[in-house]
C-alpha cells in the first residue's frame, strides 16, 4: 500500500529563555474511523524521546512556483529555513523531503540531508510520512517544518516537541501566535481556536471566532496558526490511510483531518512575529525585515 495516495487532488531569533504560554484544544468529535480507534488502542505509553525534523519542499505551486529556491538575501529560501531548523536542540536529525531534483541538488549543495519522495504526495504530511519510512530509523516524533518560514525560531520547534512529549493523549502538536489585525481577512493566514486545556478545537482560513456583527473585534485575542506540526510517528505512518474529511476538503487544511477523525492536538502559544512567504511579493518583505534585524 503506497504511502502517498495516487491522487493529484489538493487536500491541503529569540533566546533560549523564551517563556512558553501553553494553550490547548480538544475536539469533541463523533466516533473516530475504525483505523483511528485501532491506533488509539495500540498507542504506547512510553516517553517520546527521539525526534526528527523534516522540511517538505516541492517546486510546483499555484501561488509561487519554485518557491523553495527563491533567493532571500543571496540564499535559497529552503537553505534559510534549514539553517534555522538546525539550531533546534530537540531534534536528533534534520532532512529535506522533496520530489524535485532541482531542490535536492540545491539542498545537497549547502550540506542538507535529502530524501527523495513521490510526486503523488498530496500534502506535506504525506511527504513527511514517506520520508520517515525511507529514513529507516526509529523516531518517536516527526516535526513537519514548512519551508516557507525562513525566520522560524528554533525555540518554537523545541516547544512543539516538548508539547507532544508532555501530552501522551495527543498525536499532534502545533503552535499559534497573535493574529495581526491586517491579516484578519487574509485566507493565506490560517486562524485557530483552542480550548482551556491546551487542545485545538478548529482551524479556518476565515476569521474565527466570528461574532454577530461580522466585524473584527479589536479586543479579542485571535490566534494565527504557524506552519509547524509535530506528529507522533506511529500516527503519522497511518495518517495517509485516513480518508479525506469534509472540513479538510472545504478549508483545504490538512490538520482538520486529524481533528475530524477524533484525535487530540496540543497547541502552544508563542510570541512570534510571523513572516511566511506565500507569494513572490513576500520575499521583499522578508528581506527588509532581515536587514532591519541585521540578519545575514
C-alpha positions as CSV (number, residue, x, y, z in Angstrom):
1,X,0.0,0.0,0.0
2,X,1.6,3.3,-1.1
3,X,2.4,5.9,1.5
4,X,1.2,8.7,-0.9
5,X,-2.2,8.0,-2.4
6,X,-2.0,8.2,-6.3
7,X,-4.1,11.4,-6.5
8,X,-3.4,14.8,-7.8
9,X,-6.2,16.5,-5.8
10,X,-5.1,19.0,-3.3
11,X,-6.1,18.5,0.4
12,X,-4.3,20.5,1.8
13,X,15.7,34.6,17.0
14,X,14.7,34.5,20.3
15,X,16.7,33.5,23.4
16,X,16.5,30.1,24.9
17,X,14.9,31.6,27.9
18,X,11.7,32.5,26.0
19,X,8.6,31.8,28.1
20,X,6.2,29.4,26.6
21,X,2.5,30.0,27.1
22,X,0.8,26.7,26.6
23,X,-2.7,26.8,25.1
24,X,-4.8,23.8,24.2
25,X,-7.6,22.3,22.4
26,X,-9.9,19.4,22.3
27,X,-12.2,18.4,19.6
28,X,-15.4,16.7,20.6
29,X,-15.7,14.5,17.5
30,X,-18.1,11.8,16.8
31,X,-16.8,8.2,16.6
32,X,-13.3,8.0,15.1
33,X,-12.7,5.9,12.0
34,X,-12.0,2.3,12.5
35,X,-8.3,2.7,11.8
36,X,-8.2,5.6,14.2
37,X,-9.7,3.6,17.0
38,X,-7.3,0.8,16.4
39,X,-4.4,3.2,16.6
40,X,-5.5,4.7,19.8
41,X,-5.8,1.2,21.3
42,X,-2.3,0.4,20.4
43,X,-0.7,3.7,21.3
44,X,2.3,3.2,23.6
45,X,2.5,5.0,26.9
46,X,6.3,5.4,26.9
47,X,8.1,8.7,26.7
48,X,8.6,10.1,23.2
49,X,12.3,10.8,23.2
50,X,13.8,10.8,19.7
51,X,12.6,13.5,17.2
52,X,13.4,14.1,13.6
53,X,12.7,17.4,11.7
54,X,11.5,17.1,8.2
55,X,11.2,20.0,5.8
56,X,8.9,19.0,2.9
57,X,9.6,21.0,-0.3
58,X,8.0,20.9,-3.8
59,X,8.7,23.0,-6.8
60,X,5.2,23.2,-8.2
61,X,3.0,25.7,-6.6
62,X,0.0,27.6,-7.9
63,X,0.8,30.7,-6.0
64,X,4.6,30.7,-6.2
65,X,6.3,28.2,-8.5
66,X,9.8,27.3,-7.4
67,X,9.3,28.9,-4.0
68,X,11.9,26.8,-2.1
69,X,14.6,28.1,-4.5
70,X,13.6,31.8,-4.3
71,X,16.6,33.8,-3.2
72,X,16.4,35.7,0.1
73,X,19.4,38.0,0.6
74,X,21.5,35.7,-1.6
75,X,20.5,32.3,-0.2
76,X,17.7,30.0,-1.4
77,X,14.7,30.1,1.0
78,X,15.0,26.4,1.7
79,X,18.5,27.0,2.9
80,X,17.4,29.8,5.2
81,X,14.8,27.5,6.7
82,X,17.2,24.6,7.1
83,X,19.7,26.8,8.9
84,X,17.1,27.9,11.4
85,X,15.8,24.3,11.9
86,X,19.4,23.1,12.5
87,X,19.6,25.4,15.6
88,X,16.8,23.5,17.4
89,X,18.1,21.5,20.3
90,X,15.3,18.9,20.4
91,X,15.9,17.3,17.0
92,X,18.2,14.3,16.6
93,X,18.2,14.6,12.8
94,X,17.0,17.1,10.1
95,X,16.2,16.2,6.5
96,X,14.6,17.9,3.4
97,X,11.9,15.8,1.7
98,X,11.3,16.6,-2.0
99,X,10.2,15.2,-5.3
100,X,12.2,17.6,-7.4
101,X,15.8,17.1,-8.5
102,X,16.5,20.8,-8.6
103,X,15.6,21.3,-5.0
104,X,17.5,18.1,-4.0
105,X,20.7,19.3,-5.8
106,X,20.4,22.7,-4.2
107,X,20.0,21.3,-0.7
108,X,22.9,18.8,-1.0
109,X,25.0,21.7,-2.2
110,X,24.7,23.5,1.2
111,X,25.0,20.3,3.2
112,X,21.5,19.2,3.9
113,X,20.4,15.5,4.0
114,X,17.8,14.9,1.4
115,X,15.1,12.2,1.0
116,X,13.5,11.9,-2.5
117,X,9.7,11.3,-2.3
118,X,6.9,10.6,-4.7
119,X,5.2,13.2,-6.8
120,X,1.9,11.8,-5.7
121,X,2.1,13.1,-2.2
122,X,-0.9,15.3,-1.7
123,X,0.5,17.4,1.2
124,X,3.4,18.0,3.4
125,X,2.3,15.4,6.0
126,X,2.2,12.6,3.4
127,X,5.6,13.7,2.2
128,X,6.9,13.5,5.7
129,X,5.4,10.1,6.2
130,X,7.1,8.7,3.1
131,X,10.4,10.3,4.1
132,X,10.1,8.8,7.6
133,X,9.7,5.3,6.1
134,X,12.6,5.8,3.8
135,X,14.9,7.0,6.6
136,X,14.7,3.5,8.1
137,X,15.4,4.8,11.6
138,X,13.2,4.8,14.7
139,X,11.9,8.2,15.8
140,X,9.1,8.9,18.3
141,X,8.2,12.4,17.0
142,X,8.3,13.8,13.5
143,X,8.3,17.6,13.2
144,X,7.0,18.9,9.9
145,X,8.5,22.4,9.3
146,X,7.2,24.3,6.3
147,X,10.0,25.6,4.1
148,X,8.3,29.0,3.6
149,X,9.1,30.2,7.2
150,X,12.7,31.2,6.7
151,X,12.7,33.1,10.1
152,X,11.2,30.3,12.1
153,X,12.6,30.3,15.6
154,X,14.4,27.2,16.9
155,X,12.6,27.6,20.3
156,X,9.3,27.1,18.6
157,X,10.4,23.8,17.2
158,X,11.6,22.7,20.6
159,X,8.3,23.9,22.2
160,X,6.3,21.8,19.7
161,X,8.4,18.7,20.5
162,X,8.0,19.3,24.3
163,X,4.3,19.8,23.9
164,X,3.9,16.4,22.4
165,X,6.2,14.8,25.0
166,X,4.1,16.2,27.8
167,X,0.7,15.3,26.3
168,X,0.6,11.5,25.8
169,X,-3.1,11.7,24.8
170,X,-2.3,13.9,21.8
171,X,-0.9,12.6,18.5
172,X,-0.2,16.0,17.0
173,X,1.2,19.3,18.3
174,X,1.5,22.8,16.7
175,X,2.0,26.4,17.5
176,X,0.0,29.6,17.3
177,X,0.7,33.3,17.8
178,X,-1.3,36.5,17.9
179,X,-3.1,37.4,14.7
180,X,-2.3,40.9,13.3
181,X,-5.5,42.9,12.6
182,X,-4.4,43.4,8.9
183,X,-4.3,39.6,8.5
184,X,-7.8,39.0,9.6
185,X,-9.3,38.6,6.1
186,X,-6.2,37.0,4.5
187,X,-7.1,33.4,3.6
188,X,-3.4,32.5,3.5
189,X,-3.2,33.2,7.2
190,X,-4.8,30.3,9.0
191,X,-6.7,31.0,12.2
192,X,-7.1,28.7,15.2
193,X,-9.3,28.4,18.2
194,X,-8.3,26.4,21.3
195,X,-10.0,25.2,24.5
196,X,-8.9,25.9,28.0
197,X,-6.9,22.7,28.3
198,X,-4.5,23.5,25.5
199,X,-6.0,21.4,22.7
200,X,-7.2,22.6,19.3
201,X,-10.9,23.0,18.5
202,X,-10.8,24.2,14.9
203,X,-8.7,25.8,12.2
204,X,-10.0,28.0,9.4
205,X,-8.9,30.3,6.6
206,X,-11.8,32.6,7.7
207,X,-11.7,34.6,10.9
208,X,-12.6,32.6,13.9
209,X,-14.4,33.1,16.2
210,X,-16.9,35.2,14.4
211,X,-19.4,37.5,16.2
212,X,-22.9,38.7,15.3
213,X,-21.7,41.9,13.8
214,X,-19.5,40.1,11.3
215,X,-16.7,42.5,12.1
216,X,-13.2,42.1,13.7
217,X,-13.3,42.6,17.4
218,X,-10.2,44.7,18.3
219,X,-10.3,43.4,21.9
220,X,-10.4,39.7,21.0
221,X,-7.1,37.7,21.1
222,X,-7.4,36.0,17.7
223,X,-4.8,33.3,17.0
224,X,-2.7,32.7,13.9
225,X,-1.5,29.2,13.1
226,X,2.2,28.8,12.4
227,X,3.5,26.4,9.7
228,X,4.9,23.7,12.0
229,X,3.4,20.4,13.1
230,X,4.6,17.7,15.5
231,X,3.4,14.1,14.9
232,X,3.5,11.0,17.0
233,X,5.5,8.9,14.5
234,X,3.1,5.9,14.6
235,X,0.2,8.2,13.9
236,X,2.0,9.8,11.0
237,X,2.5,6.4,9.4
238,X,-1.2,5.8,9.4
239,X,-2.2,9.4,8.5
240,X,-2.2,8.9,4.7
241,X,-4.6,6.0,5.1
242,X,-7.3,8.0,6.9
243,X,-9.8,9.1,4.3
244,X,-10.1,12.9,3.5
245,X,-12.8,14.6,5.6
246,X,-15.4,17.2,4.6
247,X,-13.9,20.1,6.6
248,X,-10.4,19.3,5.4
249,X,-11.5,19.4,1.8
250,X,-13.6,22.6,2.2
251,X,-11.0,24.6,4.1
252,X,-8.0,22.9,2.3
253,X,-6.3,22.4,5.7
254,X,-4.8,19.0,6.3
255,X,-4.8,19.4,10.1
256,X,-8.6,19.3,10.1
257,X,-8.4,15.6,9.0
258,X,-6.7,14.9,12.4
259,X,-9.5,16.7,14.3
260,X,-12.4,15.3,12.3
261,X,-11.1,11.8,12.9
262,X,-11.3,12.4,16.7
263,X,-7.7,12.9,17.6
264,X,-6.3,15.3,20.1
265,X,-4.0,18.1,19.0
266,X,-1.9,20.0,21.6
267,X,-1.3,23.7,20.9
268,X,1.3,26.1,22.3
269,X,1.0,29.9,22.1
270,X,4.2,31.7,21.3
271,X,5.4,35.3,20.9
272,X,6.4,35.2,17.2
273,X,6.3,37.9,14.6
274,X,5.2,35.5,11.8
275,X,6.6,36.2,8.3
276,X,5.8,33.4,6.0
277,X,6.3,33.5,2.2
278,X,3.1,32.8,0.4
279,X,3.6,34.9,-2.8
280,X,6.6,36.4,-4.7
281,X,6.0,39.9,-3.2
282,X,6.5,38.5,0.3
283,X,10.3,37.9,-0.4
284,X,11.0,41.6,-0.4
285,X,9.1,42.0,2.9
286,X,11.3,39.2,4.4
287,X,14.5,40.8,3.1
288,X,13.5,44.2,4.6
289,X,12.9,42.6,8.0
290,X,16.2,40.7,7.9
291,X,18.1,43.9,7.1
292,X,16.4,45.7,10.0
293,X,17.4,42.9,12.3
294,X,20.9,42.7,10.8
295,X,20.4,39.0,9.8
296,X,22.9,37.9,7.2
